[in-house]
Amino acid sequence: MLPILFAILTACAFSLPYELLNTAEIGALMPGHTVLEKVTAFLPVLGKRMYPQCILLFLLFLFLYRVLIPKIRAKHFSMSAFLTGALFSFYLIAGECGIAYKDLAALFKTVPQIVIMLLKICGWLPLFYIVIRAAFVYADEHKSLPIRGHISNVIFEKHAFLAPLLIILACWLPYIVAFYPGFVPSDGLKQLNNFFGSGNFTDNHPAFTSMLMGWAMRLGRAIGSDNLGIFLFTGPQMLINAAAMAGCFPLFKQMNTPGWLRKLVLADFALIPIWPNYAYSLLKDSLYMAMILLFVQMLIKIIKAPRTFCSRALNLIFLMVTMCFLMLFRHEGQYVISLVFLTLFTLPQPRKHWKKLVPILLIPLCLVNIFNRVIRPALSIDDAPAREALTMAFRQTSSIVVNMEESLTSDESEVLHELFVYENIPEMYSISTENADLLKGQFDPWAPKDAILRYLKVWLSLGIKHPLTYLNVFLCSNTRYYDPFLTPYRDIYGWFGIEQAEYVNQGLFDIYYQPRTAFLRSALINLANGLPYFPMTSLFYSLGFNAWLMIFCLAYSLRKKIHGVIIPLLPGLITFVLIQHSAVNGFFRYMLPLLITLPLAFAWVLSFSTENLRKN
């Protein structure tokens, strides 16, 4: 009986749309507005909207519950699975309501809405709890069987680094040939413009990456062409990314990762067009994603065998160089390094080697500070405008201006008028749910620090007065990072082509593709544009689904109660937190650090199964 009840509730939860309450049909069914009328008013409309898909979903979930419930019936209640399931239920509710209304207050606007929300919770929560609990049981009890088959043994055991590297590069070769010299999006050309003096050279796009791009272009021009200049950057970058991905497989071997997961990860890296596209793009994100994957690999090695790792000078040098580049390639790299190392030193074994590890942390920090405080000013490269890091605050204060302007004090209003183009805020805010670049543009980019501090005080005081409004804006802006059924806002791929817009290519660069490979480019673009919409491959492109997998890894690692398991997950989790404050929410490439480290994080927590712990 329980599977039938759960299947009915879950089918209703997935079938009932929030837009239902926007219709006039419901209002016509409750003329007296009594509680009983309000509670039942949506039922006739619901019946018309849910048939027949609800029947198909009911059969699907009935089968799922009948399979999974027996697997966990004898297991004790899992608070980790329950809390994770509750979080996923909340994410779906926030996602659906945010997309339908742009306002989570609509959840409580009417009695029928509250009933619908409760119905969805009653349908989603048991589903997520049972699925997550069953996944925990599998993770605890799975046995890492040896790799079977001669070819698989050669790839994943005998040549665990070289064989995956060659397979990845072989599968990427069509992209290298068809799109030589690489993918050139507008952001990359802006960085080249800055380097060659055709723009305001700032650290908005990391200056070190811009300099690498510029030096590669200068060298290419000197010995060949602009095309060669682009390829001197994108070619080595592609090799570095492929090598970083191949570096996962020796660790999979050490951690007794199941064969199915190794094959799935290799197929992902080799065949899903995300990776060759970004690895071959003139883009600041591409080198950063390689560095963060290398950093996670070294974290795992330090945690597993700190004495072995720290006894080899080459390991320490490689870690130091990786950390230095990680901080130079993206501004958030400094937060990742600092937070992760603080947690790493909480482990007793790595802490014993602090004399070697502390200098490895301090040297990159000093070098990066020297670059930012000495070299950049000497080269007349300005700091990034402060508004880049304040976009979520702009959204939240703008919401108060638009909806509750009367709550502003005269001092608060004066500060906002000083730093914003105040009269433009309502229009810019109305179109900023997912892309707040225009709203961000209303703030003075070169505001002095004391003015920014005054603004932050206003932001804090308004947040104290209107905390639910701030939370509402935050959640509605990030629904695509929460809801696995929503597609990314845009930018699944960095760029399939060469940006030709005059504002970023003002006759400075002569970059072009070879005409004779046009047919191959067309075929690869068609393949890339189709895969995000196929039933299984679409999961690789779902930001919400991948975020849920990382959260599952977090829940499982916390459940094991083994100190240090969570540390290799932190770079991906920090990325997940930071991107929710970005100007453009739902951008695919902002999730790349999480996406590229997720397979290794999943294998890492799986290595703490009961069976693997018994072996070790």
C-alpha positions in Angstrom: 0.0 0.0 0.0 2.9 2.4 0.8 4.4 2.3 -2.7 1.0 3.1 -4.2 0.4 6.1 -1.9 3.9 7.4 -2.5 3.6 6.9 -6.2 0.3 8.9 -6.3 1.8 11.8 -4.3 5.0 11.9 -6.3 3.2 11.8 -9.6 1.0 14.7 -8.5 4.0 16.6 -7.3 5.8 16.4 -10.6 2.6 17.0 -12.7 1.0 20.0 -10.9 2.4 23.3 -12.4 2.5 26.5 -10.4 1.2 28.4 -13.4 -2.2 26.7 -12.6 -2.9 29.4 -10.0 -2.5 32.2 -12.6 -5.8 31.1 -14.3 -9.1 32.6 -13.7 -10.7 29.2 -13.5 -9.9 28.8 -9.8 -11.4 32.1 -8.8 -14.6 31.2 -10.5 -14.9 28.0 -8.4 -14.8 29.8 -5.0 -17.3 32.6 -5.1 -17.9 32.5 -1.3 -14.2 32.3 -0.5 -14.7 29.9 2.4 -11.7 27.8 3.5 -13.4 24.7 2.2 -13.9 26.3 -1.2 -10.4 27.6 -1.4 -8.9 24.2 -0.5 -10.9 22.4 -3.1 -11.0 25.0 -5.9 -7.9 23.8 -7.7 -9.0 20.2 -7.9 -11.2 20.4 -11.1 -8.6 22.4 -12.9 -5.9 20.1 -11.7 -7.7 17.1 -13.1 -7.8 18.7 -16.6 -4.1 19.5 -16.5 -2.7 16.3 -15.2 -4.3 13.6 -17.4 -2.7 11.5 -18.9 0.9 12.3 -18.0 0.1 11.7 -14.3 -0.9 8.1 -15.1 2.4 7.4 -16.8 4.3 9.0 -14.0 2.3 7.0 -11.4 3.4 3.8 -13.1 7.0 4.9 -13.3 7.1 5.8 -9.6 5.2 2.8 -8.5 7.8 0.6 -10.1 10.6 2.7 -8.5 9.1 2.5 -5.1 8.5 -1.3 -5.3 12.1 -1.8 -6.2 13.8 0.6 -3.7 11.6 0.3 -0.6 12.6 -3.4 0.1 16.3 -2.4 -0.2 16.0 0.0 2.7 13.2 -1.5 4.8 15.5 -3.2 7.2 17.9 -0.2 7.4 17.7 2.4 10.2 16.4 5.9 9.5 19.0 8.1 8.0 18.9 11.8 9.0 21.5 12.6 6.3 19.2 11.2 3.6 16.2 13.0 5.1 17.9 16.4 5.3 19.4 16.1 1.8 16.0 15.0 0.5 14.4 18.0 2.2 17.0 20.3 0.7 16.3 18.9 -2.8 12.5 19.3 -2.3 13.1 22.9 -1.3 15.3 23.5 -4.4 12.6 22.2 -6.7 9.9 24.3 -5.0 12.1 27.4 -5.2 13.0 26.6 -8.8 9.4 26.1 -10.0 8.0 29.0 -8.1 10.9 31.3 -9.0 10.5 30.6 -12.7 6.7 30.9 -12.6 6.4 34.0 -10.5 9.9 35.5 -10.0 8.8 35.7 -6.3 8.9 33.0 -3.6 6.2 34.9 -1.7 3.7 33.4 -4.1 4.2 30.1 -2.2 2.0 31.5 0.6 -0.2 33.9 -1.4 -3.4 31.9 -1.4 -4.7 28.8 0.4 -4.7 26.7 -2.8 -1.1 27.7 -3.3 -0.2 26.5 0.2 -2.1 23.2 -0.5 -0.2 22.7 -3.8 3.1 23.4 -2.0 2.4 20.9 0.7 1.3 18.3 -1.9 4.6 18.7 -3.7 6.6 18.3 -0.5 4.6 15.2 0.3 5.4 13.8 -3.1 9.0 14.8 -3.4 10.4 14.2 0.1 9.6 10.5 0.2 11.0 10.0 -3.3 14.3 11.8 -2.5 14.7 10.2 0.9 14.2 6.6 -0.5 16.5 7.2 -3.5 19.2 8.8 -1.5 18.9 6.2 1.3 19.2 3.4 -1.4 22.2 5.2 -2.9 23.8 5.3 0.6 23.2 1.6 1.0 24.8 0.9 -2.4 27.8 3.1 -1.6 28.3 1.4 1.8 28.0 -2.2 0.5 29.4 -2.1 -3.0 32.4 -4.2 -3.8 35.1 -2.9 -6.0 35.5 -5.8 -8.4 38.7 -6.0 -10.4 38.6 -4.6 -13.9 37.6 -7.3 -16.4 38.6 -7.6 -20.0 42.0 -7.3 -21.6 41.4 -3.8 -23.2 39.9 -2.4 -20.0 42.8 -3.8 -18.0 45.3 -2.1 -20.3 43.5 1.2 -20.2 42.6 1.4 -16.5 45.2 -0.7 -14.8 48.5 -1.1 -16.8 48.6 2.4 -18.4 46.1 4.3 -16.1 47.5 7.7 -17.2 48.8 7.3 -20.7 46.0 5.3 -22.2 43.2 7.6 -21.0 45.3 10.6 -22.2 45.7 9.2 -25.7 42.0 8.3 -25.9 40.9 11.8 -24.8 43.2 13.5 -27.3 42.2 11.1 -30.1 38.5 12.0 -29.5 39.3 15.7 -29.3 41.4 15.6 -32.6 38.4 16.4 -34.9 37.8 19.6 -32.9 41.5 20.5 -33.2 41.5 20.0 -36.9 38.1 21.5 -37.7 38.4 24.6 -35.5 42.1 25.4 -35.8 43.3 27.7 -34.2 40.7 27.3 -31.5 37.4 28.8 -30.3 37.6 32.6 -29.9 34.8 34.1 -27.8 34.3 37.8 -27.1 35.8 37.6 -23.6 39.1 36.2 -25.0 39.2 38.9 -27.6 38.6 41.6 -25.0 41.6 40.3 -23.1 43.7 40.5 -26.3 42.4 44.0 -26.9 43.4 45.1 -23.4 46.9 43.6 -23.9 47.4 45.4 -27.3 46.1 48.7 -26.0 42.7 48.8 -27.6 40.8 48.8 -24.3 41.1 49.8 -20.6 43.5 47.2 -19.3 42.2 46.1 -15.9 42.2 43.0 -13.8 38.5 42.5 -14.5 39.5 39.6 -16.7 42.5 38.2 -14.8 45.5 40.2 -16.1 47.9 37.3 -15.9 45.8 35.3 -18.4 45.5 38.3 -20.6 49.3 38.6 -20.7 49.7 35.0 -21.6 47.3 35.4 -24.4 49.0 38.5 -25.6 52.5 37.0 -25.5 51.3 34.0 -27.4 49.8 36.3 -30.1 53.0 38.3 -30.3 55.1 35.2 -30.8 52.6 33.8 -33.4 52.7 36.9 -35.4 56.5 37.0 -35.3 56.9 33.5 -36.6 53.8 33.0 -38.6 50.3 34.5 -38.3 47.6 35.5 -35.9 46.1 32.1 -36.2 49.3 30.6 -35.0 49.3 33.1 -32.1 45.9 31.9 -31.0 47.0 28.2 -31.3 50.1 28.8 -29.2 47.7 29.6 -26.4 44.8 27.1 -27.1 47.0 24.2 -28.1 49.1 23.9 -24.9 45.9 24.7 -22.9 44.2 21.8 -24.5 47.1 19.4 -23.6 47.1 20.7 -20.0 43.4 20.0 -19.7 43.7 16.5 -21.2 46.6 15.7 -18.9 44.7 16.9 -15.9 41.7 14.7 -16.8 43.9 11.7 -17.4 45.5 12.3 -14.0 42.2 11.2 -12.4 42.6 7.6 -13.6 45.7 6.6 -11.6 43.8 7.9 -8.5 40.8 5.8 -9.5 43.1 2.8 -9.6 44.5 3.5 -6.1 41.0 4.1 -4.7 39.5 0.9 -6.2 36.9 2.9 -8.1 34.3 0.7 -9.7 34.9 -0.1 -13.3 31.6 1.4 -14.5 32.5 4.7 -13.0 35.9 4.8 -14.6 34.4 4.0 -18.0 31.7 6.6 -17.6 34.2 9.3 -16.6 36.4 8.5 -19.6 33.4 8.6 -21.9 32.4 12.0 -20.4 35.8 13.6 -20.8 36.5 12.1 -24.2 33.0 12.3 -25.9 31.0 15.1 -24.4 31.8 18.3 -26.4 31.8 20.5 -23.4 35.4 19.6 -22.6 37.2 20.0 -26.0 35.2 23.2 -26.5 36.4 24.8 -23.3 39.8 23.3 -23.4 40.3 24.7 -26.9 38.9 28.2 -26.2 40.7 31.5 -25.8 39.0 31.9 -22.4 40.1 32.7 -18.8 38.0 29.8 -17.4 39.8 27.0 -19.4 43.2 27.0 -17.7 41.5 27.5 -14.3 39.4 24.4 -14.6 42.6 22.4 -15.3 44.4 23.8 -12.3 41.5 23.2 -9.9 41.3 19.5 -11.0 45.1 19.1 -10.5 44.8 20.8 -7.1 42.1 18.3 -6.0 44.2 15.4 -7.2 47.1 16.6 -5.0 44.8 17.1 -2.1 43.7 13.5 -2.3 47.4 12.4 -2.5 48.3 14.5 0.6 45.4 13.1 2.6 46.0 9.5 1.6 49.8 9.5 2.0 51.2 12.8 3.4 54.6 11.4 4.2 55.1 9.9 0.7 53.8 13.1 -1.0 55.9 15.5 1.1 59.1 13.4 0.8 59.3 14.1 -2.9 60.5 17.6 -3.9 58.9 17.3 -7.3 55.5 16.9 -5.7 55.9 20.0 -3.6 57.1 22.1 -6.5 54.3 20.9 -8.7 51.8 21.7 -5.9 53.3 25.2 -5.4 53.2 26.0 -9.2 49.6 24.7 -9.5 48.5 26.8 -6.5 50.2 29.9 -7.9 48.5 29.5 -11.3 45.1 28.7 -9.6 45.2 32.1 -8.0 46.5 34.0 -11.0 44.0 32.5 -13.5 40.8 33.4 -11.5 40.3 35.8 -8.6 38.4 33.3 -6.5 41.4 31.0 -6.6 42.8 32.7 -3.5 39.6 31.9 -1.6 39.8 28.2 -2.7 43.5 27.9 -1.7 43.1 29.7 1.7 40.0 27.8 2.8 41.1 24.4 1.7 44.5 24.7 3.4 42.9 25.8 6.6 40.9 22.7 6.7 43.8 20.5 5.5 45.8 21.5 8.6 43.1 20.2 10.8 44.1 16.7 9.9 46.8 15.2 12.2 48.9 13.5 9.6 49.3 16.5 7.1 49.8 18.7 10.1 53.0 16.7 11.0 54.5 17.9 7.7 53.6 21.6 8.3 57.3 22.7 7.9 57.1 21.6 4.2 53.4 22.5 3.5 53.3 25.9 5.1 56.0 27.3 2.7 54.2 25.7 -0.2 51.2 27.8 0.8 53.0 31.0 1.6 55.2 31.2 -1.4 52.4 31.3 -4.0 50.5 33.7 -1.8 53.5 36.0 -1.7 54.1 35.7 -5.5 50.5 36.5 -6.3 50.6 39.5 -4.0 53.8 40.7 -5.6 52.1 40.4 -9.0 49.0 42.3 -7.9 50.7 45.0 -5.8 54.0 45.5 -7.7 54.0 44.2 -11.2 50.4 45.1 -12.2 50.7 48.8 -11.0 54.1 49.0 -12.8 52.4 47.9 -16.0 49.5 50.4 -15.5 47.0 47.5 -15.2 44.2 48.8 -12.9 42.3 46.7 -10.3 39.0 45.2 -11.3 36.0 47.4 -10.6 34.6 46.7 -7.2 31.1 46.3 -8.6 32.1 42.9 -10.1 31.8 41.3 -6.6 28.7 43.2 -5.4 26.1 42.1 -8.0 23.9 40.2 -5.6 23.9 43.1 -3.2 22.9 45.4 -6.1 20.0 43.0 -6.9 18.8 43.0 -3.2 19.0 46.7 -2.6 17.4 47.4 -6.0 14.5 45.2 -5.0 13.9 47.4 -2.0 14.1 50.5 -4.2 11.5 49.1 -6.6 9.1 47.6 -4.2 9.6 49.3 -0.8 11.2 52.7 -1.6 9.2 54.3 1.3 11.3 52.2 3.8 14.5 54.0 2.8 15.8 56.6 5.2 17.1 59.9 3.8 20.7 58.9 4.5 20.2 55.5 2.8 18.6 57.2 -0.2 21.4 59.7 -0.4 24.1 57.0 -0.6 22.2 55.1 -3.3 21.7 58.3 -5.4 25.4 59.0 -5.0 26.6 55.6 -6.3 23.9 54.5 -8.8 22.2 56.0 -11.8 19.2 55.9 -9.5 16.4 56.6 -12.0 17.5 53.6 -14.1 17.3 51.1 -11.3 13.6 50.1 -11.8 14.0 49.3 -15.5 17.4 47.5 -15.1 16.1 45.5 -12.1 13.1 44.3 -14.0 15.3 42.5 -16.5 18.0 41.3 -14.1 16.6 38.0 -12.8 19.2 36.0 -14.6 21.5 38.6 -16.2 22.3 41.6 -13.9 25.1 43.1 -16.1 22.9 46.1 -17.0 21.9 46.6 -13.4 25.5 46.3 -12.4 26.3 48.9 -15.0 24.3 51.5 -13.0 26.9 51.5 -10.2 29.9 53.8 -10.3 32.7 51.4 -11.4 35.5 53.5 -9.9 33.8 54.4 -6.6 36.4 54.9 -3.8 36.6 52.5 -0.9 34.9 54.8 1.6 31.9 55.2 -0.7 31.7 51.4 -1.2 31.8 50.9 2.6 29.0 53.4 3.0 27.0 51.4 0.4 27.7 48.1 2.2 26.4 49.7 5.4 23.2 50.6 3.6 22.9 47.1 2.2 23.3 45.6 5.6 20.8 47.9 7.3 18.2 47.2 4.6 18.9 43.4 4.9 18.2 43.6 8.7 14.9 45.4 7.9 13.9 43.1 5.0 15.7 39.7 5.4 13.0 37.7 3.6 13.2 40.1 0.6 16.9 39.5 0.4 16.5 35.7 0.6 13.8 35.9 -2.0 16.0 37.8 -4.5 18.9 35.4 -3.8 16.9 32.2 -4.4 15.0 33.5 -7.4 18.2 34.6 -9.1 19.8 31.2 -8.8 17.0 28.8 -9.7 19.0 27.3 -12.6 21.7 26.2 -10.1 19.0 24.4 -8.0 16.5 22.9 -10.3 17.8 19.9 -12.4 14.9 20.2 -14.9 15.9 23.7 -16.0 18.4 24.2 -18.9 21.4 26.6 -18.3 20.6 30.3 -19.0 23.0 30.2 -21.9 26.7 29.6 -22.8 26.6 25.8 -22.6 29.6 26.1 -24.8 32.2 28.8 -24.6 31.8 29.6 -28.3 31.6 27.6 -31.5 33.4 30.0 -33.8 35.4 33.2 -33.8 33.8 36.4 -32.5 33.5 38.9 -35.3 31.8 41.7 -33.5 33.5 45.0 -34.3 33.6 46.1 -30.7 36.0 43.4 -29.8 37.8 42.8 -33.1 38.6 46.4 -34.3 40.8 45.3 -37.2 43.5 44.2 -34.8 43.4 40.5 -35.4 43.2 38.3 -38.5 41.8 35.1 -37.2 39.9 32.6 -39.4 39.0 29.0 -39.9 40.1 26.9 -42.9 37.3 26.7 -45.6 38.1 23.0 -46.4 37.1 21.9 -42.9 33.8 23.6 -42.9 31.8 20.3 -43.3 33.5 18.9 -40.2 32.8 22.0 -38.2 29.1 21.9 -39.2 28.9 18.2 -38.2 30.5 18.8 -34.8 28.3 21.8 -34.0 25.2 19.8 -34.9 26.4 17.0 -32.6 27.2 19.4 -29.8 23.9 21.2 -30.1 21.9 17.9 -30.0 23.5 16.2 -27.0 22.1 18.6 -24.3 18.6 17.5 -25.2 18.9 13.7 -25.4 17.5 11.8 -22.3 20.8 10.6 -20.9 23.4 12.9 -22.2 21.3 15.9 -21.1 22.3 15.0 -17.5 25.9 16.1 -18.2 24.6 19.6 -19.1 22.1 20.0 -16.2 23.6 22.4 -13.7 21.0 21.5 -11.0 21.6 17.7 -11.5 25.4 18.1 -11.1 25.0 20.4 -8.1 22.8 17.7 -6.5 25.4 15.1 -7.2 28.0 17.2 -5.4 25.6 17.8 -2.5 25.0 14.0 -2.3 28.8 13.5 -2.1 28.8 16.1 0.7 26.0 14.4 2.6 27.6 10.9 2.2 31.0 12.2 3.4 29.5 13.9 6.4 27.5 10.7 7.2 30.7 8.6 7.3 32.0 10.9 10.1 35.6 10.4 9.0 37.6 13.6 9.5 39.0 14.9 6.2 36.7 13.2 3.7 35.1 16.5 2.8 38.3 18.4 2.0 38.7 17.3 -1.7 35.0 18.3 -2.2 35.7 21.9 -1.0 36.9 23.4 -4.3 33.7 22.4 -6.1 31.5 23.4 -3.2 33.2 26.8 -2.9 32.6 27.3 -6.6 28.9 26.5 -6.1 28.6 29.1 -3.3 30.5 31.8 -5.2 28.7 31.5 -8.5 25.4 32.2 -6.8 26.7 35.8 -6.3 27.7 36.3 -9.9 26.2 38.8 -12.3 24.9 36.3 -14.8 23.1 33.4 -13.1 22.7 30.0 -14.8 25.8 30.5 -17.0 27.2 27.1 -17.7 30.9 28.0 -17.7 30.7 29.4 -14.2 30.1 25.8 -13.1 33.1 24.3 -14.8 35.3 23.9 -11.7 32.5 21.9 -10.0 31.8 19.9 -13.1 35.4 18.9 -13.8 36.1 17.9 -10.1 32.8 16.1 -9.6 33.9 12.7 -11.0 36.9 12.6 -8.7 34.9 13.8 -5.7 32.3 11.0 -6.4 35.0 8.4 -6.6 36.7 9.8 -3.5 33.7 9.5 -1.3 32.8 6.1 -2.8 36.3 4.8 -1.7 35.1 5.2 1.9 32.6 2.4 1.5 32.5 -0.4 4.1 34.2 -2.8 1.7 37.0 -0.4 0.7 37.7 0.6 4.3 37.9 -3.1 5.3 40.5 -3.7 2.6 42.6 -0.7 3.7 
